[in-house]
Amino acid sequence: MKAPDRPSNEYARQCALDSTGLIATGADPRFDRITRLVSTVFAVPIVLVSLVDRDRQWFKSRQGLEAEETPREISFCGHAILNKKPLIVSDALQDPRFADNPLVTGAPYIRFYAGAPISTRSGHRIGTLCLIDDQPRDLTKAQVTMLVDFAATVEALIHIDEANLEHAELLELQLISNRDALQLLNSIAFASFDTLDGKISNALHLARDYLQMDFAMISQIEGSICTVGWIAGGPNSAIKPGQQFALEDTWCQLLFSDQATPQISELFISNMYHQGFHTHPFYQKNPIEAHASVILEIEGQCFGTLNFSSTTARLQPFDDGERALIRLLGRWLSSTIGSNLSHERLTKLMAQLPGVTYQFRRFPDGKMTFPFSSPQIFALYGITPSQAALDASPAFARIHPDDLASVSASIEHSAHSLENWNATYRVSDEHGHFRWITGNARPERLIDGSILWHGYLQDIHEHEQAQRRLKTSEARLRGLFEFSPIGIALNDYESGQFIDGNPAILKPTGYSKEEFMALSYWALTPAEYQSQEDNALQSLKSTGRYGPFEKEYIRKDGSRYPVRLQGILTEETDGRRVIWSLVEDISERRKLDQMKDQFIATVSHELRTPLTSIKGSLGLLSGGALGQLPPKALTLLTTAERNAQRLNALINDLLDMEKLVAGKMPMNLSVQPLGALLDESLDSMQNYFEQHRVGILKPQPWPAVKVNVDGPRFIQALTNLLSNAAKYSPASGHIEIAVRAIGKQTEISVRDHGPGVPAEFRHQLFKRFSQADSSDSRKIPGTGLGLAITQEIAQQMGGVVNYRDAKGGGSEFYIVLPTENNQ
């Protein structure tokens, strides 16, 4: 550990500290307010205003520390006062000066320290405003600047105290020599003016009249420019506040050296001629006969001058009482202007914060005010800081009626328990819309029984709305998750471990949720599905999703059940990759598939075989195998034969449909000329066209196009479209067949001039058993499977089938197939 060195001016520094009276006066609530505010702004547990005394550092104000002082030889602040810049120790354990310091190795276990030096008006560094934390941390440049500004605020209070102390000392001396001057200063100091301008204007007028001078003025000096700040002159005065002059053209220049820095602190000229100033160049430019001025210092720096001037010479020199009055008035003005500048700086500093820094006071009689509030209070409550200082009730009037009771109760609880106040509630803006704000404050009980809170309010409307939307969204998703009839699982991507699962995934397994969460998906998957799992993982890596595919899960009792899975890969906020999966128990579907297969087998064996025999018998009878039949019997026989053919077509369509959907119907694809297939289709339908009395319009010749198709299946698909066109065409009408190239595809269209397809039915066109007229009395027979079969055939040959309204009325169905190279 390295003990802090003693400054080279230690004796003068100690004298400066003693002269401030800071140690002798004990704790001061003004400094306590600043340390509480700093603790809130920087979020540190310990904030101190530390004064480095002879052999100790004594804490003028402390937050978060019970000790009132510590030895100087182990103090951090003893090091901090050796330099003008702040001392920042990010981690005391890593700094050889402090690593074995008792304050680091023991309570309060300092790890982080940041101290900004505090100086007297004479420039002697007597202590620091410091931040302490038991965790390592760093400050940004902006935070360091803010710490220095807060330290300057503490320093300004000390300077005010010094000025007031000097003021009091000189005032005591002047009591003997000039009671009138004392009364004047008292009247100036205690005048009831609310504004800085009012206070200063009153002081200048009273002092000017007392001194029997023509003008009183305060000038601000910046570099070589002198700016008139305040003036008390005659009604015809040509000089106005805000006017600027070159410093060298004013009598103020006599107080300054060539470098525009104060050379002397005061100047008293009662008679320009007698005192030899009538030959000065200033006299030629600005012929006044009497002048008095003193330097105004604020925070150890020259602010400007207090000046009194007259166009007539004084009969007597300025006496000691008048000189003392001007000096003391200058110090009071320095203190007053400095306090205002300090307040403005603090206000501007507070204005940079996103919320409101405030003090809230509740008096024993129930009255409530905001003694201090930053300007942002207007944005929250619609009242200015000055209005808030008089009455806090308008702020409460802005609180949402549903929140007012809870806010009042939280204040009441904090007042009785002196626990920190925290609340989140809604307030209305100027348009009557409610916004969410949050607040926290630290209470203290005052001597009169009042409770004073020091705190911070912030608009969190967007954040609160986002949080509430997120909660609502999470609740909705959780509801969907819990009540989904399909199983949903969440697994860790790396380990496969189940993270969460809904009731639907648990139900068929036989596991409790706790048991299920202890498993990985490998524990549920039979070994023979390893290759499918590997493919799913590869798909997740390459595309971020997998499936759908089917496999089996193993129940708790060892039995299996079929599932259909698909899922996606996502990344959570912590970087963890997880898999969301939909796991559908398809046991019932498998049972239905088995029942369907049994039904198909029944249709094929139990219906198709006897139907073939019935058709044959009917054909023999109608062909005269038993001789000539009566006309009525022949008519009945023809009807029976026609219905048997329709039933046979229905069975064939049904079997074809099931084979296509199941992928059991072989497709023997080969490249063939399209025209030959079209001609064969038309030839096979010729009798049907004649039966419905419709003609065919087709191009001559067919375009020389080749397609890769299964010939019989293509003819089956096309004849379905042709038979529909014939059924719905009017008698003596015609069907138009066209072929056209669309890029690398070929379109074959079949158009009729019938009634067309109703708009409300079009979405069902290619569904199985769908018919526009599904009533028992429909006039046009059909199974409702033809278009569905056509679609399945087209898709399995790499094409599509679709419908559009024909121009001029009627229907137009078309098949689009890839065109093969004709070479």
Salt bridges, closest charged atoms under 4 A:
ASP5 OD1 - LYS2 NZ 3.44
GLU10 OE2 - ARG6 NH1 3.93
GLU10 OE1 - ARG13 NE 3.00
GLU10 OE2 - ARG72 NH1 2.78
ASP18 OD2 - ARG54 NH2 2.69
ASP28 OD2 - ARG30 NH2 2.85
ASP53 OD1 - ARG54 NH1 3.66
ASP53 OD2 - ARG56 NE 3.17
ASP55 OD1 - ARG6 NH2 3.54
GLU69 OE1 - ARG56 NH1 2.50
ASP91 OD1 - ARG111 NE 2.87
ASP95 OD2 - ARG97 NH2 2.88
ASP133 OD2 - ARG137 NH1 3.44
ASP161 OD2 - ARG30 NH2 2.60
GLU166 OE1 - ARG121 NH1 3.32
GLU166 OE1 - ARG331 NH1 3.85
ASP209 OD1 - ARG208 NH2 3.10
ASP249 OD1 - LYS285 NZ 3.07
GLU266 OE1 - ARG327 NE 2.68
GLU299 OE2 - ARG345 NH2 2.51
GLU322 OE1 - ARG314 NH2 2.74
ASP402 OD2 - HIS400 ND1 3.84
ASP403 OD2 - ARG426 NE 2.82
GLU412 OE1 - ARG362 NH1 2.74
GLU412 OE2 - HIS416 ND1 3.29
GLU419 OE1 - HIS413 NE2 3.07
GLU430 OE2 - HIS431 NE2 3.48
GLU444 OE2 - ARG36 NH2 2.85
GLU444 OE2 - HIS454 NE2 2.63
ASP448 OD2 - ARG361 NH2 2.74
ASP459 OD2 - ARG435 NE 2.82
GLU462 OE2 - ARG435 NH2 2.82
GLU464 OE2 - ARG468 NE 2.97
GLU482 OE2 - ARG478 NH1 2.80
ASP492 OD1 - ARG576 NE 2.89
GLU494 OE2 - ARG577 NH2 3.16
ASP500 OD2 - ARG478 NH2 3.22
ASP500 OD1 - LYS513 NZ 2.97
GLU515 OE2 - LYS556 NZ 3.03
GLU528 OE2 - ARG560 NH1 2.32
GLU533 OE2 - LYS551 NZ 2.12
GLU550 OE2 - ARG589 NH2 2.26
GLU550 OE1 - ARG590 NH2 2.94
GLU552 OE1 - ARG560 NH1 3.16
GLU588 OE2 - LYS591 NZ 3.58
ASP593 OD2 - ARG589 NE 3.96
GLU606 OE2 - HIS605 ND1 3.06
GLU658 OE1 - LYS596 NZ 3.38
GLU658 OE2 - ARG768 NH1 3.29
ASP679 OD1 - LYS698 NZ 3.26
GLU736 OE2 - HIS734 NE2 3.39
GLU736 OE2 - HIS753 NE2 2.96
GLU747 OE2 - ARG740 NE 3.03
GLU747 OE2 - ARG804 NH2 2.64
ASP805 OD1 - ARG762 NH2 2.76
GLU812 OE2 - ARG804 NH2 3.43
